[in-house]
Amino acid sequence: MYVDADTKDAYGRRKNNRNSDELILRVYADRAPSGFTLYEDDGETLDYDSTERPIYRYRSTELKQQQIGADTVKVTIAAATNVNGSTFSGAVTTRQNNL
């Protein structure tokens, strides 16, 4: 999530400024595989179909982890998939992944 100068934590303190194209993951390794889906959208736009039902444009990314050795963890970040057509305006096309 993009953190700007106005972002505050749950206690009302300002957070550090980070680049909007950076994905930060904290991996708590386990021998049992686990994962989650990251959903991203612009939080603003919404389209409608011919029956005036909303069409949500977002993208999803599958992330997985598994500890495969005493000192080795396999982390997989799949390519982002656009849902309902093209992605939202302002979506980053490349980003730094920090684990």
PDB file as gemmi writes it, atoms N, CA and C in Angstrom:
CRYST1    1.000    1.000    1.000  90.00  90.00  90.00 P 1                      
ATOM      1  N   MET A   1       0.842  -1.177   0.000  1.00  0.00           N  
ATOM      2  CA  MET A   1       0.000   0.000   0.000  1.00  0.00           C  
ATOM      3  C   MET A   1       0.881   1.232   0.000  1.00  0.00           C  
ATOM      4  N   TYR A   2       0.507   2.188  -0.781  1.00  0.00           N  
ATOM      5  CA  TYR A   2       1.253   3.437  -0.839  1.00  0.00           C  
ATOM      6  C   TYR A   2       1.058   4.198   0.465  1.00  0.00           C  
ATOM      7  N   VAL A   3       2.139   4.605   1.042  1.00  0.00           N  
ATOM      8  CA  VAL A   3       2.111   5.369   2.284  1.00  0.00           C  
ATOM      9  C   VAL A   3       2.672   6.751   1.984  1.00  0.00           C  
ATOM     10  N   ASP A   4       1.839   7.783   2.159  1.00  0.00           N  
ATOM     11  CA  ASP A   4       2.295   9.143   1.884  1.00  0.00           C  
ATOM     12  C   ASP A   4       2.462   9.919   3.190  1.00  0.00           C  
ATOM     13  N   ALA A   5       2.772  11.166   3.077  1.00  0.00           N  
ATOM     14  CA  ALA A   5       3.039  11.996   4.258  1.00  0.00           C  
ATOM     15  C   ALA A   5       1.811  12.167   5.148  1.00  0.00           C  
ATOM     16  N   ASP A   6       0.610  11.953   4.609  1.00  0.00           N  
ATOM     17  CA  ASP A   6      -0.612  12.122   5.394  1.00  0.00           C  
ATOM     18  C   ASP A   6      -1.119  10.825   6.025  1.00  0.00           C  
ATOM     19  N   THR A   7      -0.499   9.698   5.713  1.00  0.00           N  
ATOM     20  CA  THR A   7      -0.950   8.414   6.233  1.00  0.00           C  
ATOM     21  C   THR A   7      -0.571   8.287   7.709  1.00  0.00           C  
ATOM     22  N   LYS A   8      -1.536   7.815   8.503  1.00  0.00           N  
ATOM     23  CA  LYS A   8      -1.297   7.631   9.931  1.00  0.00           C  
ATOM     24  C   LYS A   8      -1.610   6.189  10.317  1.00  0.00           C  
ATOM     25  N   ASP A   9      -1.000   5.720  11.387  1.00  0.00           N  
ATOM     26  CA  ASP A   9      -1.307   4.387  11.887  1.00  0.00           C  
ATOM     27  C   ASP A   9      -2.529   4.440  12.800  1.00  0.00           C  
ATOM     28  N   ALA A  10      -2.864   3.327  13.425  1.00  0.00           N  
ATOM     29  CA  ALA A  10      -4.057   3.246  14.266  1.00  0.00           C  
ATOM     30  C   ALA A  10      -3.989   4.173  15.477  1.00  0.00           C  
ATOM     31  N   TYR A  11      -2.791   4.635  15.839  1.00  0.00           N  
ATOM     32  CA  TYR A  11      -2.624   5.515  16.991  1.00  0.00           C  
ATOM     33  C   TYR A  11      -2.527   6.981  16.593  1.00  0.00           C  
ATOM     34  N   GLY A  12      -2.722   7.275  15.295  1.00  0.00           N  
ATOM     35  CA  GLY A  12      -2.680   8.651  14.832  1.00  0.00           C  
ATOM     36  C   GLY A  12      -1.295   9.184  14.538  1.00  0.00           C  
ATOM     37  N   ARG A  13      -0.279   8.312  14.543  1.00  0.00           N  
ATOM     38  CA  ARG A  13       1.085   8.731  14.229  1.00  0.00           C  
ATOM     39  C   ARG A  13       1.326   8.613  12.730  1.00  0.00           C  
ATOM     40  N   ARG A  14       2.116   9.498  12.191  1.00  0.00           N  
ATOM     41  CA  ARG A  14       2.458   9.456  10.768  1.00  0.00           C  
ATOM     42  C   ARG A  14       3.391   8.284  10.491  1.00  0.00           C  
ATOM     43  N   LYS A  15       3.222   7.696   9.313  1.00  0.00           N  
ATOM     44  CA  LYS A  15       4.064   6.579   8.886  1.00  0.00           C  
ATOM     45  C   LYS A  15       5.190   7.110   8.005  1.00  0.00           C  
ATOM     46  N   ASN A  16       6.200   6.281   7.782  1.00  0.00           N  
ATOM     47  CA  ASN A  16       7.307   6.653   6.899  1.00  0.00           C  
ATOM     48  C   ASN A  16       6.834   6.682   5.456  1.00  0.00           C  
ATOM     49  N   ASN A  17       7.416   7.546   4.655  1.00  0.00           N  
ATOM     50  CA  ASN A  17       7.071   7.667   3.243  1.00  0.00           C  
ATOM     51  C   ASN A  17       7.728   6.529   2.461  1.00  0.00           C  
ATOM     52  N   ARG A  18       6.970   5.861   1.618  1.00  0.00           N  
ATOM     53  CA  ARG A  18       7.468   4.767   0.781  1.00  0.00           C  
ATOM     54  C   ARG A  18       7.074   5.034  -0.659  1.00  0.00           C  
ATOM     55  N   ASN A  19       7.779   4.401  -1.591  1.00  0.00           N  
ATOM     56  CA  ASN A  19       7.425   4.524  -3.003  1.00  0.00           C  
ATOM     57  C   ASN A  19       6.141   3.759  -3.286  1.00  0.00           C  
ATOM     58  N   SER A  20       5.298   4.285  -4.169  1.00  0.00           N  
ATOM     59  CA  SER A  20       4.024   3.651  -4.465  1.00  0.00           C  
ATOM     60  C   SER A  20       4.182   2.396  -5.300  1.00  0.00           C  
ATOM     61  N   ASP A  21       5.349   2.177  -5.901  1.00  0.00           N  
ATOM     62  CA  ASP A  21       5.543   1.002  -6.738  1.00  0.00           C  
ATOM     63  C   ASP A  21       6.284  -0.109  -6.003  1.00  0.00           C  
ATOM     64  N   GLU A  22       6.319  -0.074  -4.705  1.00  0.00           N  
ATOM     65  CA  GLU A  22       7.045  -1.041  -3.899  1.00  0.00           C  
ATOM     66  C   GLU A  22       6.069  -1.992  -3.214  1.00  0.00           C  
ATOM     67  N   LEU A  23       6.326  -3.306  -3.329  1.00  0.00           N  
ATOM     68  CA  LEU A  23       5.530  -4.311  -2.623  1.00  0.00           C  
ATOM     69  C   LEU A  23       6.388  -4.871  -1.504  1.00  0.00           C  
ATOM     70  N   ILE A  24       5.923  -4.730  -0.278  1.00  0.00           N  
ATOM     71  CA  ILE A  24       6.677  -5.193   0.883  1.00  0.00           C  
ATOM     72  C   ILE A  24       5.947  -6.393   1.471  1.00  0.00           C  
ATOM     73  N   LEU A  25       6.653  -7.520   1.583  1.00  0.00           N  
ATOM     74  CA  LEU A  25       6.069  -8.739   2.145  1.00  0.00           C  
ATOM     75  C   LEU A  25       6.848  -9.160   3.376  1.00  0.00           C  
ATOM     76  N   ARG A  26       6.137  -9.493   4.418  1.00  0.00           N  
ATOM     77  CA  ARG A  26       6.751 -10.105   5.594  1.00  0.00           C  
ATOM     78  C   ARG A  26       6.361 -11.570   5.547  1.00  0.00           C  
ATOM     79  N   VAL A  27       7.352 -12.429   5.422  1.00  0.00           N  
ATOM     80  CA  VAL A  27       7.110 -13.854   5.262  1.00  0.00           C  
ATOM     81  C   VAL A  27       7.441 -14.554   6.575  1.00  0.00           C  
ATOM     82  N   TYR A  28       6.457 -15.254   7.106  1.00  0.00           N  
ATOM     83  CA  TYR A  28       6.631 -16.061   8.304  1.00  0.00           C  
ATOM     84  C   TYR A  28       6.609 -17.508   7.835  1.00  0.00           C  
ATOM     85  N   ALA A  29       7.801 -18.032   7.594  1.00  0.00           N  
ATOM     86  CA  ALA A  29       7.944 -19.320   6.925  1.00  0.00           C  
ATOM     87  C   ALA A  29       7.416 -20.473   7.759  1.00  0.00           C  
ATOM     88  N   ASP A  30       6.872 -21.450   7.038  1.00  0.00           N  
ATOM     89  CA  ASP A  30       6.373 -22.669   7.652  1.00  0.00           C  
ATOM     90  C   ASP A  30       6.522 -23.782   6.630  1.00  0.00           C  
ATOM     91  N   ARG A  31       6.701 -24.993   7.106  1.00  0.00           N  
ATOM     92  CA  ARG A  31       6.799 -26.136   6.186  1.00  0.00           C  
ATOM     93  C   ARG A  31       5.470 -26.396   5.478  1.00  0.00           C  
ATOM     94  N   ALA A  32       4.379 -26.025   6.110  1.00  0.00           N  
ATOM     95  CA  ALA A  32       3.069 -26.148   5.459  1.00  0.00           C  
ATOM     96  C   ALA A  32       2.920 -24.993   4.475  1.00  0.00           C  
ATOM     97  N   PRO A  33       2.643 -25.277   3.214  1.00  0.00           N  
ATOM     98  CA  PRO A  33       2.496 -24.187   2.246  1.00  0.00           C  
ATOM     99  C   PRO A  33       1.293 -23.314   2.575  1.00  0.00           C  
ATOM    100  N   SER A  34       1.434 -22.035   2.296  1.00  0.00           N  
ATOM    101  CA  SER A  34       0.322 -21.110   2.492  1.00  0.00           C  
ATOM    102  C   SER A  34       0.422 -20.015   1.447  1.00  0.00           C  
ATOM    103  N   GLY A  35      -0.636 -19.239   1.337  1.00  0.00           N  
ATOM    104  CA  GLY A  35      -0.627 -18.157   0.372  1.00  0.00           C  
ATOM    105  C   GLY A  35      -1.837 -17.272   0.532  1.00  0.00           C  
ATOM    106  N   PHE A  36      -1.865 -16.245  -0.291  1.00  0.00           N  
ATOM    107  CA  PHE A  36      -3.004 -15.339  -0.302  1.00  0.00           C  
ATOM    108  C   PHE A  36      -3.076 -14.651  -1.648  1.00  0.00           C  
ATOM    109  N   THR A  37      -4.182 -13.985  -1.880  1.00  0.00           N  
ATOM    110  CA  THR A  37      -4.383 -13.220  -3.102  1.00  0.00           C  
ATOM    111  C   THR A  37      -4.358 -11.741  -2.762  1.00  0.00           C  
ATOM    112  N   LEU A  38      -3.507 -11.003  -3.465  1.00  0.00           N  
ATOM    113  CA  LEU A  38      -3.432  -9.549  -3.328  1.00  0.00           C  
ATOM    114  C   LEU A  38      -4.364  -8.938  -4.357  1.00  0.00           C  
ATOM    115  N   TYR A  39      -5.290  -8.096  -3.915  1.00  0.00           N  
ATOM    116  CA  TYR A  39      -6.212  -7.396  -4.811  1.00  0.00           C  
ATOM    117  C   TYR A  39      -5.832  -5.923  -4.841  1.00  0.00           C  
ATOM    118  N   GLU A  40      -5.788  -5.337  -6.050  1.00  0.00           N  
ATOM    119  CA  GLU A  40      -5.432  -3.925  -6.198  1.00  0.00           C  
ATOM    120  C   GLU A  40      -6.406  -3.233  -7.135  1.00  0.00           C  
ATOM    121  N   ASP A  41      -6.814  -2.031  -6.753  1.00  0.00           N  
ATOM    122  CA  ASP A  41      -7.575  -1.155  -7.652  1.00  0.00           C  
ATOM    123  C   ASP A  41      -7.250   0.279  -7.287  1.00  0.00           C  
ATOM    124  N   ASP A  42      -7.817   1.212  -8.024  1.00  0.00           N  
ATOM    125  CA  ASP A  42      -7.494   2.612  -7.750  1.00  0.00           C  
ATOM    126  C   ASP A  42      -8.357   3.198  -6.637  1.00  0.00           C  
ATOM    127  N   GLY A  43      -9.368   2.469  -6.195  1.00  0.00           N  
ATOM    128  CA  GLY A  43     -10.206   2.943  -5.101  1.00  0.00           C  
ATOM    129  C   GLY A  43     -11.139   4.078  -5.473  1.00  0.00           C  
ATOM    130  N   GLU A  44     -11.237   4.380  -6.779  1.00  0.00           N  
ATOM    131  CA  GLU A  44     -12.047   5.523  -7.185  1.00  0.00           C  
ATOM    132  C   GLU A  44     -13.005   5.217  -8.329  1.00  0.00           C  
ATOM    133  N   THR A  45     -12.520   4.615  -9.396  1.00  0.00           N  
ATOM    134  CA  THR A  45     -13.334   4.464 -10.599  1.00  0.00           C  
ATOM    135  C   THR A  45     -14.222   3.227 -10.544  1.00  0.00           C  
ATOM    136  N   LEU A  46     -15.343   3.326 -11.258  1.00  0.00           N  
ATOM    137  CA  LEU A  46     -16.298   2.242 -11.354  1.00  0.00           C  
ATOM    138  C   LEU A  46     -17.030   2.392 -12.679  1.00  0.00           C  
ATOM    139  N   ASP A  47     -17.098   1.303 -13.455  1.00  0.00           N  
ATOM    140  CA  ASP A  47     -17.831   1.311 -14.720  1.00  0.00           C  
ATOM    141  C   ASP A  47     -19.149   0.567 -14.535  1.00  0.00           C  
ATOM    142  N   TYR A  48     -20.048   0.737 -15.530  1.00  0.00           N  
ATOM    143  CA  TYR A  48     -21.342   0.073 -15.487  1.00  0.00           C  
ATOM    144  C   TYR A  48     -21.603  -0.608 -16.816  1.00  0.00           C  
ATOM    145  N   ASP A  49     -22.286  -1.766 -16.766  1.00  0.00           N  
ATOM    146  CA  ASP A  49     -22.628  -2.461 -17.997  1.00  0.00           C  
ATOM    147  C   ASP A  49     -23.944  -1.904 -18.548  1.00  0.00           C  
ATOM    148  N   SER A  50     -24.465  -2.525 -19.619  1.00  0.00           N  
ATOM    149  CA  SER A  50     -25.671  -2.016 -20.286  1.00  0.00           C  
ATOM    150  C   SER A  50     -26.914  -2.078 -19.407  1.00  0.00           C  
ATOM    151  N   THR A  51     -26.897  -2.915 -18.363  1.00  0.00           N  
ATOM    152  CA  THR A  51     -28.037  -2.992 -17.437  1.00  0.00           C  
ATOM    153  C   THR A  51     -27.799  -2.157 -16.176  1.00  0.00           C  
ATOM    154  N   GLU A  52     -26.769  -1.315 -16.232  1.00  0.00           N  
ATOM    155  CA  GLU A  52     -26.404  -0.418 -15.140  1.00  0.00           C  
ATOM    156  C   GLU A  52     -25.904  -1.137 -13.889  1.00  0.00           C  
ATOM    157  N   ARG A  53     -25.390  -2.357 -14.075  1.00  0.00           N  
ATOM    158  CA  ARG A  53     -24.761  -3.078 -12.972  1.00  0.00           C  
ATOM    159  C   ARG A  53     -23.285  -2.689 -12.935  1.00  0.00           C  
ATOM    160  N   PRO A  54     -22.709  -2.567 -11.759  1.00  0.00           N  
ATOM    161  CA  PRO A  54     -21.308  -2.135 -11.669  1.00  0.00           C  
ATOM    162  C   PRO A  54     -20.338  -3.178 -12.216  1.00  0.00           C  
ATOM    163  N   ILE A  55     -19.298  -2.677 -12.859  1.00  0.00           N  
ATOM    164  CA  ILE A  55     -18.187  -3.503 -13.326  1.00  0.00           C  
ATOM    165  C   ILE A  55     -16.947  -3.027 -12.579  1.00  0.00           C  
ATOM    166  N   TYR A  56     -16.413  -3.870 -11.740  1.00  0.00           N  
ATOM    167  CA  TYR A  56     -15.234  -3.520 -10.960  1.00  0.00           C  
ATOM    168  C   TYR A  56     -13.989  -3.933 -11.736  1.00  0.00           C  
ATOM    169  N   ARG A  57     -13.095  -2.996 -11.963  1.00  0.00           N  
ATOM    170  CA  ARG A  57     -11.829  -3.281 -12.638  1.00  0.00           C  
ATOM    171  C   ARG A  57     -10.725  -3.294 -11.581  1.00  0.00           C  
ATOM    172  N   TYR A  58     -10.094  -4.429 -11.465  1.00  0.00           N  
ATOM    173  CA  TYR A  58      -9.012  -4.592 -10.506  1.00  0.00           C  
ATOM    174  C   TYR A  58      -8.076  -5.667 -11.018  1.00  0.00           C  
ATOM    175  N   ARG A  59      -7.004  -5.878 -10.299  1.00  0.00           N  
ATOM    176  CA  ARG A  59      -6.118  -6.982 -10.644  1.00  0.00           C  
ATOM    177  C   ARG A  59      -5.821  -7.775  -9.386  1.00  0.00           C  
ATOM    178  N   SER A  60      -5.483  -9.023  -9.613  1.00  0.00           N  
ATOM    179  CA  SER A  60      -5.161  -9.901  -8.495  1.00  0.00           C  
ATOM    180  C   SER A  60      -3.810 -10.565  -8.740  1.00  0.00           C  
ATOM    181  N   THR A  61      -3.112 -10.836  -7.660  1.00  0.00           N  
ATOM    182  CA  THR A  61      -1.809 -11.486  -7.711  1.00  0.00           C  
ATOM    183  C   THR A  61      -1.775 -12.563  -6.645  1.00  0.00           C  
ATOM    184  N   GLU A  62      -1.430 -13.785  -7.037  1.00  0.00           N  
ATOM    185  CA  GLU A  62      -1.304 -14.898  -6.092  1.00  0.00           C  
ATOM    186  C   GLU A  62       0.103 -14.901  -5.501  1.00  0.00           C  
ATOM    187  N   LEU A  63       0.191 -15.014  -4.173  1.00  0.00           N  
ATOM    188  CA  LEU A  63       1.476 -15.087  -3.476  1.00  0.00           C  
ATOM    189  C   LEU A  63       1.482 -16.339  -2.607  1.00  0.00           C  
ATOM    190  N   LYS A  64       2.601 -17.076  -2.625  1.00  0.00           N  
ATOM    191  CA  LYS A  64       2.700 -18.328  -1.864  1.00  0.00           C  
ATOM    192  C   LYS A  64       4.055 -18.404  -1.178  1.00  0.00           C  
ATOM    193  N   GLN A  65       4.113 -19.180  -0.093  1.00  0.00           N  
ATOM    194  CA  GLN A  65       5.363 -19.427   0.612  1.00  0.00           C  
ATOM    195  C   GLN A  65       5.384 -20.864   1.110  1.00  0.00           C  
ATOM    196  N   GLN A  66       6.599 -21.394   1.236  1.00  0.00           N  
ATOM    197  CA  GLN A  66       6.799 -22.685   1.888  1.00  0.00           C  
ATOM    198  C   GLN A  66       8.257 -22.817   2.266  1.00  0.00           C  
ATOM    199  N   GLN A  67       8.493 -23.226   3.504  1.00  0.00           N  
ATOM    200  CA  GLN A  67       9.851 -23.487   3.954  1.00  0.00           C  
ATOM    201  C   GLN A  67      10.244 -24.850   3.396  1.00  0.00           C  
ATOM    202  N   ILE A  68      11.314 -24.910   2.601  1.00  0.00           N  
ATOM    203  CA  ILE A  68      11.705 -26.167   1.956  1.00  0.00           C  
ATOM    204  C   ILE A  68      13.013 -26.715   2.505  1.00  0.00           C  
ATOM    205  N   GLY A  69      13.589 -26.045   3.468  1.00  0.00           N  
ATOM    206  CA  GLY A  69      14.804 -26.501   4.128  1.00  0.00           C  
ATOM    207  C   GLY A  69      15.014 -25.703   5.395  1.00  0.00           C  
ATOM    208  N   ALA A  70      16.033 -26.090   6.162  1.00  0.00           N  
ATOM    209  CA  ALA A  70      16.290 -25.402   7.422  1.00  0.00           C  
ATOM    210  C   ALA A  70      16.527 -23.913   7.225  1.00  0.00           C  
ATOM    211  N   ASP A  71      17.195 -23.542   6.114  1.00  0.00           N  
ATOM    212  CA  ASP A  71      17.519 -22.141   5.858  1.00  0.00           C  
ATOM    213  C   ASP A  71      16.965 -21.648   4.526  1.00  0.00           C  
ATOM    214  N   THR A  72      15.983 -22.356   3.980  1.00  0.00           N  
ATOM    215  CA  THR A  72      15.493 -22.012   2.647  1.00  0.00           C  
ATOM    216  C   THR A  72      13.976 -21.886   2.645  1.00  0.00           C  
ATOM    217  N   VAL A  73      13.504 -20.763   2.114  1.00  0.00           N  
ATOM    218  CA  VAL A  73      12.071 -20.531   1.968  1.00  0.00           C  
ATOM    219  C   VAL A  73      11.805 -20.214   0.507  1.00  0.00           C  
ATOM    220  N   LYS A  74      10.810 -20.866  -0.067  1.00  0.00           N  
ATOM    221  CA  LYS A  74      10.416 -20.587  -1.449  1.00  0.00           C  
ATOM    222  C   LYS A  74       9.219 -19.637  -1.415  1.00  0.00           C  
ATOM    223  N   VAL A  75       9.381 -18.462  -2.032  1.00  0.00           N  
ATOM    224  CA  VAL A  75       8.308 -17.477  -2.132  1.00  0.00           C  
ATOM    225  C   VAL A  75       7.996 -17.295  -3.605  1.00  0.00           C  
ATOM    226  N   THR A  76       6.723 -17.437  -3.957  1.00  0.00           N  
ATOM    227  CA  THR A  76       6.294 -17.288  -5.344  1.00  0.00           C  
ATOM    228  C   THR A  76       5.347 -16.104  -5.447  1.00  0.00           C  
ATOM    229  N   ILE A  77       5.672 -15.178  -6.346  1.00  0.00           N  
ATOM    230  CA  ILE A  77       4.804 -14.044  -6.650  1.00  0.00           C  
ATOM    231  C   ILE A  77       4.408 -14.188  -8.106  1.00  0.00           C  
ATOM    232  N   ALA A  78       3.164 -14.566  -8.346  1.00  0.00           N  
ATOM    233  CA  ALA A  78       2.686 -14.771  -9.717  1.00  0.00           C  
ATOM    234  C   ALA A  78       2.482 -13.429 -10.413  1.00  0.00           C  
ATOM    235  N   ALA A  79       2.364 -13.491 -11.719  1.00  0.00           N  
ATOM    236  CA  ALA A  79       2.074 -12.279 -12.488  1.00  0.00           C  
ATOM    237  C   ALA A  79       0.669 -11.784 -12.140  1.00  0.00           C  
ATOM    238  N   ALA A  80       0.493 -10.481 -12.131  1.00  0.00           N  
ATOM    239  CA  ALA A  80      -0.823  -9.894 -11.861  1.00  0.00           C  
ATOM    240  C   ALA A  80      -1.777 -10.226 -12.996  1.00  0.00           C  
ATOM    241  N   THR A  81      -3.033 -10.499 -12.643  1.00  0.00           N  
ATOM    242  CA  THR A  81      -4.078 -10.809 -13.605  1.00  0.00           C  
ATOM    243  C   THR A  81      -5.133  -9.712 -13.567  1.00  0.00           C  
ATOM    244  N   ASN A  82      -5.431  -9.126 -14.722  1.00  0.00           N  
ATOM    245  CA  ASN A  82      -6.482  -8.107 -14.792  1.00  0.00           C  
ATOM    246  C   ASN A  82      -7.843  -8.779 -14.765  1.00  0.00           C  
ATOM    247  N   VAL A  83      -8.749  -8.249 -13.959  1.00  0.00           N  
ATOM    248  CA  VAL A  83     -10.099  -8.791 -13.832  1.00  0.00           C  
ATOM    249  C   VAL A  83     -11.070  -7.810 -14.479  1.00  0.00           C  
ATOM    250  N   ASN A  84     -11.975  -8.315 -15.290  1.00  0.00           N  
ATOM    251  CA  ASN A  84     -12.975  -7.515 -16.016  1.00  0.00           C  
ATOM    252  C   ASN A  84     -12.329  -6.566 -17.028  1.00  0.00           C  
ATOM    253  N   GLY A  85     -11.411  -7.076 -17.790  1.00  0.00           N  
ATOM    254  CA  GLY A  85     -10.812  -6.265 -18.857  1.00  0.00           C  
ATOM    255  C   GLY A  85      -9.519  -5.623 -18.452  1.00  0.00           C  
ATOM    256  N   SER A  86      -9.292  -4.444 -18.981  1.00  0.00           N  
ATOM    257  CA  SER A  86      -8.030  -3.752 -18.726  1.00  0.00           C  
ATOM    258  C   SER A  86      -7.924  -3.346 -17.271  1.00  0.00           C  
ATOM    259  N   THR A  87      -6.702  -3.104 -16.860  1.00  0.00           N  
ATOM    260  CA  THR A  87      -6.459  -2.726 -15.472  1.00  0.00           C  
ATOM    261  C   THR A  87      -6.881  -1.278 -15.223  1.00  0.00           C  
ATOM    262  N   PHE A  88      -6.857  -0.877 -14.002  1.00  0.00           N  
ATOM    263  CA  PHE A  88      -7.258   0.469 -13.615  1.00  0.00           C  
ATOM    264  C   PHE A  88      -6.175   1.479 -13.962  1.00  0.00           C  
ATOM    265  N   SER A  89      -6.571   2.708 -14.107  1.00  0.00           N  
ATOM    266  CA  SER A  89      -5.651   3.793 -14.419  1.00  0.00           C  
ATOM    267  C   SER A  89      -4.677   3.996 -13.269  1.00  0.00           C  
ATOM    268  N   GLY A  90      -3.408   4.170 -13.598  1.00  0.00           N  
ATOM    269  CA  GLY A  90      -2.404   4.418 -12.581  1.00  0.00           C  
ATOM    270  C   GLY A  90      -1.750   3.174 -12.014  1.00  0.00           C  
ATOM    271  N   ALA A  91      -2.149   1.992 -12.483  1.00  0.00           N  
ATOM    272  CA  ALA A  91      -1.547   0.752 -11.982  1.00  0.00           C  
ATOM    273  C   ALA A  91      -0.079   0.689 -12.389  1.00  0.00           C  
ATOM    274  N   VAL A  92       0.766   0.297 -11.460  1.00  0.00           N  
ATOM    275  CA  VAL A  92       2.190   0.177 -11.780  1.00  0.00           C  
ATOM    276  C   VAL A  92       2.405  -1.011 -12.708  1.00  0.00           C  
ATOM    277  N   THR A  93       3.363  -0.900 -13.612  1.00  0.00           N  
ATOM    278  CA  THR A  93       3.651  -1.988 -14.547  1.00  0.00           C  
ATOM    279  C   THR A  93       4.856  -2.802 -14.104  1.00  0.00           C  
ATOM    280  N   THR A  94       5.715  -2.226 -13.290  1.00  0.00           N  
ATOM    281  CA  THR A  94       6.822  -2.953 -12.668  1.00  0.00           C  
ATOM    282  C   THR A  94       6.954  -2.436 -11.248  1.00  0.00           C  
ATOM    283  N   ARG A  95       7.514  -3.270 -10.379  1.00  0.00           N  
ATOM    284  CA  ARG A  95       7.715  -2.813  -9.020  1.00  0.00           C  
ATOM    285  C   ARG A  95       8.820  -3.613  -8.339  1.00  0.00           C  
ATOM    286  N   GLN A  96       9.364  -3.002  -7.326  1.00  0.00           N  
ATOM    287  CA  GLN A  96      10.373  -3.651  -6.493  1.00  0.00           C  
ATOM    288  C   GLN A  96       9.646  -4.514  -5.467  1.00  0.00           C  
ATOM    289  N   ASN A  97      10.007  -5.781  -5.368  1.00  0.00           N  
ATOM    290  CA  ASN A  97       9.445  -6.673  -4.363  1.00  0.00           C  
ATOM    291  C   ASN A  97      10.456  -6.832  -3.249  1.00  0.00           C  
ATOM    292  N   ASN A  98      10.071  -6.466  -2.029  1.00  0.00           N  
ATOM    293  CA  ASN A  98      10.955  -6.557  -0.876  1.00  0.00           C  
ATOM    294  C   ASN A  98      10.401  -7.592   0.091  1.00  0.00           C  
ATOM    295  N   LEU A  99      11.210  -8.611   0.380  1.00  0.00           N  
ATOM    296  CA  LEU A  99      10.798  -9.667   1.299  1.00  0.00           C  
ATOM    297  C   LEU A  99      11.551  -9.510   2.594  1.00  0.00           C  
TER     298      LEU A  99                                                      
END                                                                             
